[in-house]
Amino acid sequence: MTTARSPARLRDLWLAYRLRWKRRRYLFRAWRKSGQLRRVSARAPTFAPDAILAVMTVRNEILRLPYFLDHHRRLGIDHFLIVDNASDDGTAAYLAAQPDVTLWTTAHSYRLSRFGVDWTTWLQNRLCHGHWCLTLDADELFIYPYWETRPLRALTGWLDGQGQPALAAMMLDLYPDGPLGAAGYAAGQDPTKVLAWFDAGNYGIRRQEPLGNLWIQGGVRGRVFFAADPRRTPTLNKTPLVKWHRSFAYVNSTHQILPPRLNQTYATDGGERISGILLHTKFLPEVVAKSAAEKVRQEHFNNSALYDDYYDGLIANPRLWSPQSHRYAGWRQLEALGLMSRGGWI
């Protein structure tokens, strides 16, 4: 006897079919865009089976890279796979000289490569299969519970034991106490000593369908730049750390990933699951000049003209600090504020 499938079951099957094809389209795009990349390093990299890799696209980040690389080396990143998108400030030469960096370059459009995701997807699926992979922007510093005393390999080993193939992290905007352009910063300096403040509240969170990820917005950018239209506030949820498989594909930066099960990084039973933080160093003093340049390039947003007011606000060199701002004091403070969690990792 044949039992008719319910309408809800049929909808689920249709959605799963659509998402499989969406993922395949992204993988095909990545393969097609791979022709835009030129490897600078003489030899293709090889890694130990347990190597932990980092992948990213950069443009004109010579100021941030010395500390960024050192921070993630200390965590336990074994090798960096980096695409340089036509930097003209010495970034490419600096990266090419690093022994643990394999560098590719391209002058093609960042926006038309899905903001670099097509390029990094190709690198991940070609080189990261079977490895834990951390996907970042140059203005993000990844931290997690006990990060000062427990290496990243301890975390990934625990995640393997839990059968958890991905770790979520909220992006936390850090800012100075004075006007953005007034703070002093030197390459190699810990940016949290200059960007010492953050918003502890003003965050909205919801489950987003059909991928099932959490969607977080708000913080200082919601408070200062998007108070009149909070729905346009930049997204803060990310899934940067993944045990990579060549069939995976990010959808929108690292905010969403396919297959959808990788977005299930949060508890649904009233408990907590482990999470990290991406300390966001966007608001170093160079942001004022960079915002003027990026407003002209229009490479960082779809419908970039809608964000002209945001760029204008940054170009005006504002002071983001308020009496409600919190001084950054480490991951335990962020856990106490409910912005990250140890989950079951004791």
Secondary structure, 3 states (H helix, E strand, C coil): CCCCCCHHHHHHHHHHHHHHHHHHHHHHHHHHHHHHCEECCCCCCCCCCCCCEEEEEECCCCCCHHHHHHHHHHHCCCEEEEEEECCCCCHHHHHHCCCCEEEEEECCCCHHHCCCHHHHHHHHHHHCCCCEEEECCCCEEEECCCCCCCCHHHHHHHHHHHCCCEEEEEEEECECCCEHHHCCCCCCCCHHHCCCEECCCCEEEEEECCCCEEEEEEHHHHHHCCCCCHHHCCCCEEEEEEECCCCCEEEECCCEEECHHHHCCCCCCCCCCCCEEEEECCCCCCHHHHHHHHHHHCCCCCCHHHHHHHHHHHHCCCECCCCCCEECCCHHHHHHCCCCCCCCCC
